[in-house]
Amino acid sequence: MSEQSFTAMAGPKAEGIAPEIGVGMLGYAFMGKAHTNAYKKIPYMMYPPPAIPRLVAICGRNETAVAEAAHRYGYEVYYTDWARMLEDDRIQLFDNGGPNDAHAEPCIAAAQAGKHILCEKPLARNAEEARRMLDAVTRTDVKHMVGFCYRFVPAIRQARHLIESGALGRIYHYRAVYLQEWLMPHYGTPRIWRVDQEAAGSGALGDLGAHIIDLGRFLVGEVKSVGAVTRTFVTERPLPAGSGAGKVAVDDAFAAVVEFENGAIGTLEATRFAAGRKNYQVLEINGEKGSIRFNLERLNELEVFWVGEAPRETQGFHNVLVTESYHPWWGNWWPHGHIIGWEHTFVHEITHLLDCIVDDKDVAPYGATFEDGYRAAVICDAILEAAATRRQVDIKY
């Protein structure tokens, strides 16, 4: 790693030298854009930064599109072959924002090349593939993280602090939904990779459900067993090239009942067929001393209820705006009440990983490691098995 001085911008905080970490990005679309935006913000917003991200290379299969992305985002070079990109010695961090079927092989190769890894969720198409990825990073000393970015929402981190402190007491329930609408028939969505079983592995389960599964483990604890129902509402979609239609075998929706090892019970539901719902991720946790509720579309807020806090006639949920300077990460942003958004979860997430790389810290427990990605994949597989067999399935790692 080379070193680069950063210019004084924030008084006494500005003194020092931050190491430079070269980034190689696989994927230039949705996640490539979101992650790149974070890399560019970190040096001046997460100040002083643990490291200065250097945008070395970006990779994609379409040369015209990836060349344009390199120019637009400010990467020094582009590749159309991820294996060649991983040979670039200027890269210390491999960021995999590609489709699910492009997660395992490149990440395993990156680990073998000694590069730190950030891989988007779900870690893999199934638990067996995730296990191979976990084994690969375990055999090295590279830092590894899965892009479960909602762990880095200030309100979610505040919820975890409340639970860890014992403020909620014993946890009874975890219920979570993740609802979107973009696959409904009136959109005419073609058979893109997200509905291709070979490319995606699963549908709403891996795309949306993996997030609320991870948050369940992050906030409540390990899952003991699951029961589930899945459904595919549209079984055939037009091929993107307009050459006929293709079969859809992944789930459009699922609903699951979960049992946690600590005795709590919960429900999980995800669909891409919820009319009117754009990115509606809502979770509620009920404990003996109170309850908390979070809505991703209002991510600066946390609804809380405390048992016995006020006279019975005036008791009820109240809304907490999680924007005070003492709330997680807010010292880097704006005065209280000046809200942040979805994109900032990636800023927090990647800053955490850079800090772990530079200062040799553990990514866990606040960041999701490949172990967490593997465990989420095991639960996803168990949900599919439970739906297929119509029975409760025990979780075994």
C-alpha positions as CSV (number, residue, x, y, z in Angstrom):
1,M,0.0,0.0,0.0
2,S,1.2,3.5,-0.8
3,E,0.5,6.4,1.5
4,Q,-1.1,9.7,0.7
5,S,-1.4,12.8,2.9
6,F,-4.8,14.3,3.1
7,T,-5.5,18.0,3.2
8,A,-6.6,19.7,6.4
9,M,-10.3,20.1,6.3
10,A,-11.7,19.7,9.8
11,G,-9.3,21.3,12.3
12,P,-7.4,18.9,14.6
13,K,-9.1,15.9,13.0
14,A,-7.2,16.5,9.8
15,E,-3.7,15.7,11.1
16,G,-2.2,12.5,9.9
17,I,-1.6,10.2,7.0
18,A,-4.1,7.7,5.6
19,P,-3.0,4.7,3.6
20,E,-4.2,4.2,0.1
21,I,-6.0,1.0,-0.9
22,G,-6.5,0.1,-4.5
23,V,-9.9,-1.1,-5.5
24,G,-10.9,-3.5,-8.3
25,M,-14.6,-3.5,-8.9
26,L,-16.5,-6.3,-10.7
27,G,-19.8,-4.9,-12.1
28,Y,-20.7,-1.4,-13.2
29,A,-24.5,-1.3,-12.9
30,F,-26.6,-1.0,-9.7
31,M,-24.1,-2.1,-7.1
32,G,-21.1,-0.9,-9.0
33,K,-22.6,2.6,-8.9
34,A,-23.6,2.4,-5.3
35,H,-20.3,1.2,-4.1
36,T,-18.3,3.6,-6.2
37,N,-20.3,6.5,-4.8
38,A,-19.3,5.4,-1.4
39,Y,-15.6,5.1,-2.2
40,K,-15.7,8.6,-3.5
41,K,-17.4,10.1,-0.4
42,I,-15.3,8.3,2.2
43,P,-12.1,10.5,2.1
44,Y,-14.0,13.7,2.8
45,M,-17.1,12.6,4.8
46,M,-15.8,9.8,7.0
47,Y,-13.1,12.1,8.2
48,P,-10.3,11.4,8.9
49,P,-10.7,8.2,6.7
50,P,-9.1,4.9,7.7
51,A,-7.8,4.7,4.2
52,I,-8.1,6.5,0.8
53,P,-9.8,4.3,-1.7
54,R,-8.0,4.4,-5.1
55,L,-10.3,3.5,-7.9
56,V,-7.8,1.3,-9.9
57,A,-10.0,-0.9,-12.1
58,I,-13.5,-1.8,-13.0
59,C,-14.6,-4.9,-14.9
60,G,-17.6,-6.0,-17.0
61,R,-18.4,-8.2,-20.0
62,N,-19.6,-5.4,-22.3
63,E,-16.5,-3.5,-23.3
64,T,-18.4,-0.4,-24.5
65,A,-20.4,-0.2,-21.3
66,V,-17.5,-0.8,-18.9
67,A,-15.3,1.7,-20.7
68,E,-18.0,4.3,-20.3
69,A,-18.4,3.3,-16.6
70,A,-14.6,3.7,-16.0
71,H,-14.7,7.2,-17.5
72,R,-17.8,8.2,-15.7
73,Y,-16.8,6.9,-12.2
74,G,-13.1,7.7,-12.5
75,Y,-11.4,4.3,-12.5
76,E,-7.9,4.3,-14.0
77,V,-8.4,1.3,-16.2
78,Y,-11.1,-1.2,-17.2
79,Y,-11.1,-5.0,-17.9
80,T,-13.5,-7.3,-19.6
81,D,-12.0,-10.4,-17.8
82,W,-12.1,-10.5,-14.0
83,A,-9.2,-13.0,-13.9
84,R,-6.9,-10.4,-15.6
85,M,-8.1,-7.7,-13.3
86,L,-7.1,-9.8,-10.3
87,E,-3.6,-10.0,-11.7
88,D,-3.3,-6.2,-11.3
89,D,-0.9,-5.7,-8.3
90,R,-2.3,-2.2,-7.6
91,I,-5.5,-3.8,-6.3
92,Q,-5.7,-4.8,-2.7
93,L,-9.5,-4.9,-2.3
94,F,-11.7,-6.8,-4.7
95,D,-15.3,-5.6,-4.7
96,N,-17.7,-8.1,-6.3
97,G,-20.9,-6.4,-7.4
98,G,-21.7,-8.8,-10.2
99,P,-24.7,-11.2,-10.6
100,N,-25.0,-14.1,-8.1
101,D,-23.4,-16.6,-10.6
102,A,-20.3,-14.4,-10.7
103,H,-19.7,-14.4,-6.9
104,A,-18.0,-17.8,-6.2
105,E,-15.3,-18.2,-8.8
106,P,-13.9,-14.6,-8.7
107,C,-14.1,-14.4,-4.9
108,I,-12.3,-17.7,-4.5
109,A,-9.6,-16.5,-7.0
110,A,-9.3,-13.2,-5.2
111,A,-8.7,-14.9,-1.8
112,Q,-6.1,-17.1,-3.4
113,A,-4.4,-14.0,-4.7
114,G,-4.3,-12.5,-1.2
115,K,-6.8,-9.7,-1.9
116,H,-9.4,-8.5,0.6
117,I,-13.0,-9.0,-0.5
118,L,-16.3,-7.3,-0.4
119,C,-19.0,-9.4,-2.1
120,E,-22.6,-8.4,-2.6
121,K,-25.4,-10.4,-1.1
122,P,-26.5,-13.1,-1.3
123,L,-23.0,-14.5,-0.9
124,A,-23.8,-17.4,-3.3
125,R,-26.7,-19.2,-5.1
126,N,-26.8,-21.9,-2.4
127,A,-25.2,-23.0,0.8
128,E,-22.8,-25.4,-0.9
129,E,-21.4,-22.7,-3.1
130,A,-21.2,-20.3,-0.1
131,R,-19.3,-23.0,1.9
132,R,-16.6,-23.1,-0.8
133,M,-16.2,-19.4,-0.7
134,L,-16.0,-19.4,3.1
135,D,-13.4,-22.2,3.0
136,A,-11.3,-20.2,0.5
137,V,-11.1,-17.1,2.7
138,T,-10.6,-19.1,5.8
139,R,-7.4,-20.5,4.4
140,T,-6.0,-17.0,4.0
141,D,-5.6,-13.9,6.1
142,V,-7.7,-11.7,3.9
143,K,-10.5,-9.6,5.3
144,H,-13.9,-10.6,3.9
145,M,-17.3,-9.0,4.1
146,V,-20.8,-9.6,2.6
147,G,-22.8,-6.6,1.5
148,F,-25.6,-6.8,4.1
149,C,-25.6,-3.0,4.1
150,Y,-28.6,-2.6,6.4
151,R,-26.5,-3.5,9.4
152,F,-25.1,0.0,8.8
153,V,-28.3,2.0,9.0
154,P,-27.9,4.1,12.1
155,A,-31.4,3.1,13.4
156,I,-30.6,-0.6,13.0
157,R,-27.3,-0.2,14.8
158,Q,-29.2,1.7,17.5
159,A,-31.7,-1.1,17.8
160,R,-28.9,-3.6,18.3
161,H,-27.4,-1.4,21.0
162,L,-30.8,-1.4,22.8
163,I,-31.1,-5.2,22.5
164,E,-27.5,-5.8,23.7
165,S,-27.9,-3.5,26.6
166,G,-30.9,-5.6,27.8
167,A,-33.3,-2.7,27.4
168,L,-35.9,-4.9,25.7
169,G,-35.3,-7.8,28.1
170,R,-36.2,-11.3,26.8
171,I,-37.0,-11.2,23.1
172,Y,-40.3,-12.9,22.1
173,H,-40.9,-12.1,18.5
174,Y,-39.1,-11.0,15.3
175,R,-41.3,-10.3,12.3
176,A,-40.0,-8.9,9.1
177,V,-41.2,-8.2,5.6
178,Y,-39.5,-7.0,2.5
179,L,-41.9,-6.0,-0.2
180,Q,-41.3,-4.7,-3.8
181,E,-43.5,-4.6,-6.9
182,W,-41.3,-4.4,-9.9
183,L,-41.9,-7.9,-11.2
184,M,-45.7,-7.5,-11.5
185,P,-47.2,-8.3,-14.9
186,H,-47.9,-4.7,-15.8
187,Y,-44.2,-3.8,-15.7
188,G,-43.5,-6.3,-18.5
189,T,-40.1,-7.2,-16.9
190,P,-38.2,-9.6,-19.2
191,R,-36.3,-12.7,-18.1
192,I,-33.4,-10.9,-16.6
193,W,-30.7,-12.6,-14.5
194,R,-32.6,-12.0,-11.3
195,V,-35.4,-14.4,-12.4
196,D,-33.0,-16.9,-14.0
197,Q,-32.5,-19.8,-11.6
198,E,-29.0,-20.6,-13.0
199,A,-27.8,-17.1,-12.5
200,A,-29.7,-16.1,-9.3
201,G,-30.1,-19.3,-7.4
202,S,-33.4,-18.1,-6.0
203,G,-35.8,-15.2,-6.5
204,A,-37.3,-13.0,-3.8
205,L,-35.7,-15.2,-1.2
206,G,-32.1,-14.5,-2.1
207,D,-32.7,-11.0,-3.4
208,L,-34.8,-9.6,-0.5
209,G,-35.2,-12.4,2.0
210,A,-31.5,-12.7,2.6
211,H,-31.5,-9.2,4.0
212,I,-34.2,-9.8,6.6
213,I,-32.7,-13.2,7.5
214,D,-29.4,-11.6,8.1
215,L,-31.0,-8.8,10.2
216,G,-32.8,-11.5,12.2
217,R,-29.5,-13.2,13.1
218,F,-27.8,-9.8,13.7
219,L,-30.5,-8.5,16.1
220,V,-32.1,-11.6,17.6
221,G,-29.7,-14.5,17.3
222,E,-29.3,-17.8,15.5
223,V,-32.2,-19.6,13.8
224,K,-33.1,-23.1,14.9
225,S,-35.7,-24.1,12.4
226,V,-37.9,-22.9,9.6
227,G,-41.2,-23.7,7.9
228,A,-42.2,-22.0,4.6
229,V,-44.3,-21.6,1.5
230,T,-43.0,-20.2,-1.8
231,R,-44.9,-19.2,-4.9
232,T,-44.0,-18.4,-8.5
233,F,-46.8,-16.3,-10.0
234,V,-45.4,-15.7,-13.5
235,T,-43.8,-18.8,-14.9
236,E,-42.7,-17.5,-18.3
237,R,-41.2,-14.2,-19.3
238,P,-39.9,-12.7,-22.6
239,L,-36.2,-13.1,-23.2
240,P,-34.3,-9.8,-23.2
241,A,-33.3,-10.1,-26.8
242,G,-36.9,-10.5,-27.9
243,S,-36.2,-14.1,-29.1
244,G,-39.3,-15.8,-27.6
245,A,-39.9,-16.6,-23.9
246,G,-38.1,-18.3,-21.1
247,K,-39.2,-20.3,-18.1
248,V,-39.1,-18.8,-14.6
249,A,-38.3,-21.3,-11.9
250,V,-37.3,-19.0,-9.0
251,D,-39.7,-17.9,-6.3
252,D,-41.6,-14.7,-6.8
253,A,-42.6,-14.7,-3.1
254,F,-42.1,-16.6,0.1
255,A,-43.5,-16.6,3.6
256,A,-41.7,-18.4,6.5
257,V,-42.1,-19.2,10.1
258,V,-38.8,-19.3,12.1
259,E,-37.8,-20.5,15.5
260,F,-34.7,-18.9,17.1
261,E,-32.3,-20.8,19.4
262,N,-33.1,-18.4,22.2
263,G,-36.8,-19.3,22.2
264,A,-38.1,-16.3,20.2
265,I,-40.3,-17.0,17.2
266,G,-40.7,-15.0,14.0
267,T,-42.1,-14.6,10.6
268,L,-40.3,-13.6,7.3
269,E,-42.0,-12.5,4.1
270,A,-40.6,-11.2,0.9
271,T,-42.2,-10.6,-2.5
272,R,-41.6,-8.6,-5.7
273,F,-45.4,-8.7,-6.4
274,A,-46.7,-6.2,-3.7
275,A,-48.5,-3.5,-5.7
276,G,-47.5,0.0,-4.4
277,R,-44.5,-1.2,-2.4
278,K,-41.2,0.2,-3.7
279,N,-38.6,-0.8,-1.2
280,Y,-40.7,-1.6,1.9
281,Q,-38.6,-3.4,4.4
282,V,-40.2,-3.4,7.8
283,L,-39.2,-5.3,10.9
284,E,-40.6,-5.4,14.5
285,I,-39.1,-6.9,17.6
286,N,-41.2,-7.5,20.7
287,G,-39.5,-8.1,24.1
288,E,-40.6,-8.3,27.7
289,K,-39.7,-4.6,28.4
290,G,-40.7,-3.0,25.1
291,S,-40.9,-3.2,21.3
292,I,-39.0,-1.6,18.4
293,R,-40.1,-1.1,14.8
294,F,-38.1,-0.1,11.8
295,N,-39.2,0.9,8.2
296,L,-36.4,1.2,5.6
297,E,-38.4,3.8,3.6
298,R,-38.1,6.0,6.8
299,L,-34.6,4.9,7.7
300,N,-33.8,7.8,10.0
301,E,-36.5,6.8,12.4
302,L,-37.1,4.1,15.0
303,E,-40.5,3.5,16.6
304,V,-40.2,2.4,20.3
305,F,-42.6,1.3,23.0
306,W,-41.5,0.9,26.6
307,V,-43.6,-1.2,29.0
308,G,-44.8,0.9,32.0
309,E,-43.0,4.0,30.9
310,A,-46.1,6.2,31.1
311,P,-49.7,6.0,32.5
312,R,-51.7,3.3,30.8
313,E,-54.0,5.9,29.1
314,T,-51.1,7.6,27.4
315,Q,-48.9,4.6,26.5
316,G,-48.1,3.9,22.9
317,F,-45.3,3.7,20.3
318,H,-43.4,6.9,19.9
319,N,-41.1,7.9,17.1
320,V,-37.4,8.5,17.6
321,L,-35.4,10.5,15.0
322,V,-32.1,8.7,14.9
323,T,-30.0,11.8,13.9
324,E,-28.4,13.0,17.1
325,S,-24.6,13.4,17.1
326,Y,-24.3,10.5,19.6
327,H,-26.1,8.1,17.3
328,P,-24.0,5.7,15.1
329,W,-22.0,7.6,12.4
330,W,-23.8,10.9,12.8
331,G,-20.7,12.7,13.9
332,N,-19.6,12.5,10.2
333,W,-22.8,13.9,8.7
334,W,-25.1,16.8,9.4
335,P,-26.8,18.6,12.4
336,H,-29.6,16.6,13.9
337,G,-32.7,16.4,11.8
338,H,-30.8,16.7,8.5
339,I,-31.5,13.2,7.3
340,I,-29.3,10.8,5.3
341,G,-30.4,8.1,2.9
342,W,-30.0,4.6,1.5
343,E,-26.7,5.4,-0.3
344,H,-25.1,6.2,3.1
345,T,-25.3,2.6,4.3
346,F,-22.6,1.8,1.8
347,V,-20.4,4.6,3.0
348,H,-20.6,3.2,6.6
349,E,-20.2,-0.4,5.4
350,I,-17.1,0.2,3.3
351,T,-15.5,2.5,5.9
352,H,-15.9,-0.4,8.4
353,L,-14.1,-2.8,6.0
354,L,-11.3,-0.3,5.3
355,D,-10.8,0.2,9.0
356,C,-10.6,-3.6,9.5
357,I,-8.1,-3.9,6.7
358,V,-5.8,-1.1,7.8
359,D,-5.9,-1.8,11.5
360,D,-6.2,-5.5,11.3
361,K,-9.6,-5.6,13.1
362,D,-12.2,-8.3,13.0
363,V,-15.0,-7.6,10.5
364,A,-17.5,-9.4,12.8
365,P,-19.7,-8.9,14.7
366,Y,-20.9,-5.7,13.2
367,G,-19.9,-6.4,9.7
368,A,-21.2,-9.5,7.9
369,T,-18.4,-11.9,7.1
370,F,-18.4,-14.8,4.7
371,E,-19.4,-16.9,7.7
372,D,-22.6,-14.8,8.0
373,G,-23.1,-15.0,4.3
374,Y,-22.8,-18.8,4.5
375,R,-25.3,-19.0,7.4
376,A,-27.8,-16.9,5.6
377,A,-27.4,-19.2,2.6
378,V,-28.1,-22.3,4.8
379,I,-31.3,-20.7,6.0
380,C,-32.4,-19.8,2.5
381,D,-31.8,-23.4,1.4
382,A,-33.8,-24.6,4.4
383,I,-36.7,-22.3,3.5
384,L,-36.8,-23.8,0.0
385,E,-36.6,-27.3,1.4
386,A,-39.4,-26.5,3.9
387,A,-41.6,-25.2,1.2
388,A,-40.9,-28.2,-1.1
389,T,-41.5,-30.8,1.7
390,R,-44.2,-28.9,3.6
391,R,-42.4,-29.5,6.9
392,Q,-40.3,-27.7,9.5
393,V,-36.6,-28.0,8.7
394,D,-33.9,-27.8,11.3
395,I,-30.9,-25.5,10.6
396,K,-27.6,-27.3,10.4
397,Y,-24.3,-25.6,9.5
